[in-house]
Each structure stands twice: as structure tokens, then as C-alpha cells.
Amino acid sequence: MELQKSGAAFVRAKKFLPGGVSSPVRSYAGMDCNPPFISHAKGSKIFDIDGNEYVDYVGSWGPMILGHAHPKVVAALQKAVERGTSYGAPTESETQLAELVQKIYPSMEVMRPVNSGTEATMSALRVARGFTGRDKIIKFVGCYHGHADSLLVNAGSGAATFGTPSSPGVTKGTAADTIALPYNDIDAVKKIFDECGEQIAAVIVEPVAGNMGLVPPVENFLPGLRDVTKKFGALLIFDEVMCGFRVALGGAQEKYKIVPDLTCLGKIVGGGLPCAIYGGKEKIMRNVSPDGKVYQAGTLSGNPLAMTAGIETLKILIDTPDFTKKLSEKTSALVEGIKSAAKNSGVEIQTQQAGSMFGIFFSPVEVTNYEESVAANQELFKKYFLSMLEQKIYLAPSQFETLFMSAAHTDGDIQKTIDAAKKSFAAL
Ligand code: KE4
């Protein structure tokens, strides 16, 4: 596959940027191939600077649920940009986006726009600690909530432990306040609460995990988290940055009928521009400055262009009849096709789907946590990934990511992807 111009661009980029990228996963590290440099994208397609066209299932890691460059979003942005790009002052667009979000996420009684999922989760944790006056937080091994210090912490796999930093630069002191537990293990959570529940400010969870590959919650997990946090006065934070708007329009909290205390949204909520939102119960969020003492601020928070893209995107999600249902059905058609392609080639895979999120593990057993995800066959994953890329199917270059369907993907795209998977499995 012709990637000459991308190769040269990668060499130049590495002179200026760590790994030649603006975010690590884009570097294709470990995939024995350079990343295509992208020139543009439209609908379900993404195009690199060597002129290759791919069917795109990364969708900018989730935001592009409508497909790239949706005409209504583009038109709204073109108008908005002529009115200026940033004011650093209140605009009605922030309120308009908040009203749309609250329609879909009624638990978000009060909310604040920020610029990334990292900012949303970092701020939600600060509010939880400020509101409860407690220091410790619980997260789950394999869940990713952005790169805030207290969340870059992982336990030893499979056991409850006080976290150790998973990145240099995160201090032992910071890590000591983060407890990392195995995902889907409600007993481990109850045990820790019995030991030190009165010190725990919050449990933060990806209610449908997408950062260890796609791992849905087992039946008793989310209700168990809701019960134990209520019992000990800790807050339950749903990080729906990735699964929001995808597992259901109202996210995991709608699908599983759980009301969290705080919710973090990102990606789709900004329609592909830098925007995320954290929010929740009024009595908690009124502690955020300037109403309360928990400080959080941002020069570009509520940026009018990001609000415009988010508003246009959410309006389409809300106004299009059965949007989420149809997208899930399209995703199922692809997943079923991939599953039967693997079966016919005698390749053992586990397919996962949650609404319009999907993924596969090269594993003979179902994957329910990080330890089982790590045990999947990474070598086979790499061969599959490279073969699909060669056939112009653009997938995430990591076993620990999730793939995304968009409204722009056609039946032709899906058939092409299934045919490519058949060839890839046969070549394994
Ligand atoms: P950002 O700071 O990247 O906007 O959001 C952080 C974040 C928070 N919560 C969840 C559940 C997330 O999935 C993310 C970010 N997701 C990754 C993809 N696994 C973003 C891609 C990247 O890091 O480049």
C-alpha cells in the first residue's frame, strides 16, 4: 500500500512532536507500520495524503457518530466562524447545548462545558472531593478517564490494591489516594468500602468500558456500585465520554437505568470540536465556582464553535427517528458478519457490541476485565489489523480500543468490511 508521503511526513513530525503525534495511540506504536497522515474525511471515509481512501471505524475515537463533515454541522460552523471564534464571555449557545444535554441526560441537573474528557473527569473528581470532604477515589483497572494525575494509576491486575502510578510524573502521594480494582468485580468494591468507605469520595467508572477493548458491565456490577456508594455516602461518577449517546441516546445510565451522581460526556457532545461536559445533581454542582468554592475554569470552555457543532449534532441525534436503534442494528449486521467470517476460517474470536460501539478479541473465552483482555492474542490482532489496513479498512491500532459505527456507513461499506475480514482471517 502506497504510504510514501505519510512516511516522509512522519519523519518530519517526529522532529517536533513526541512520537510525531498529538496523542500516543495515533503513532501506531507496535504495529510495525507508519500511520497514514490524513488529508480529509467525508461521511464514512477517511483519506490519507497518499490518496488512499479508507472505510473509517475510528471516527476520531468516537465523536463522528454522524460521519465526517456532516453538511448541517459544516454549514452551521461556517456561519458561526464569521461571528468570531472565541469571546471568553457568556453566550446563549452554552445554555442551548446544556438544555439539549439535559433532555437526554436528566440526571445532569447542572453542568459545565470544558475542553476535553480529561478536563471533565478531573473536574468531576475535584467536585466529588470538595463536596464530600474525602480524599480517596476508586477507579477500575483498564478503565481510562483521560490523563489527569489521579487517574493515571493502575492496580496490580486482578487484586484490590492502593494504586501505583502508571506514568512517571505522577507522585506516590497522588497515587496513594487512588484505589484501582478489577472491573466487573463488585465484591472487591464492597470489600474496600467495608475497610475504608468513610474515606472514599467517589467511584469513577466507564459504565460500558471501551479502553481495554469493549467490555460491557456484568449484570450486578452497576447496580452494586450504585448501592454501595449510596450506603457509604460516596459519589458515583459515570464516565460516559465514550459510551454516551452510543449504548443508548441517554448513554449507559438510560440503558441500565442507573442514576449516577455525576456524569462526564465528551467526544460526540462537541460534534468533533474540543468540548466535553461534566455535571450532575444540583446540590453537588452548585459547589462549583462561582456558585461554590470548588474552582474550575477555562479560557476556551463553552467555545462558540464547539457549542455550535455540539448543538447541531445533538439536534440530529434527537430529531432523527430511531437514530440509535438503526445505528445499533447496522453495527450488529457488521459484527455478525465478522463473527461468521472468523468461524468459517476456524479463528477463535470474541465479538463485543454495545449499541454502535463494537470490537473483537482474539480470545477463546469471553473478556470481562483487563486481565482477560491482556491475555487475548495480540500477535493475531496485529496481523488482522495490518491486513484490514492493507484492504483500506481503517481500524484502531490497538487491542485496547473500541470501534465506532456512524450514520454515514453504507451497506456497501459493511459488506466490504466483512469481505476484508474474511480475507484477513483466512490469512491468519
Ligand atoms: P480526552 O481528554 O481524550 O478528550 O478524553 C479522555 C477520555 C475520558 N474518558 C473516556 C472513557 C475516554 O475514552 C477518554 C479518551 N478516549 C481515548 C480513546 N480510547 C481518546 C483517544 C486518545 O487518547 O488519543
Residues whose N, C-alpha, C, O or C-beta is under 5 A from the ligand:
A	BS01	KE4	S23 V25 W61 S116 G117 T118 Y144 H145 G146 E206 N211 D239 V241 M242 G266
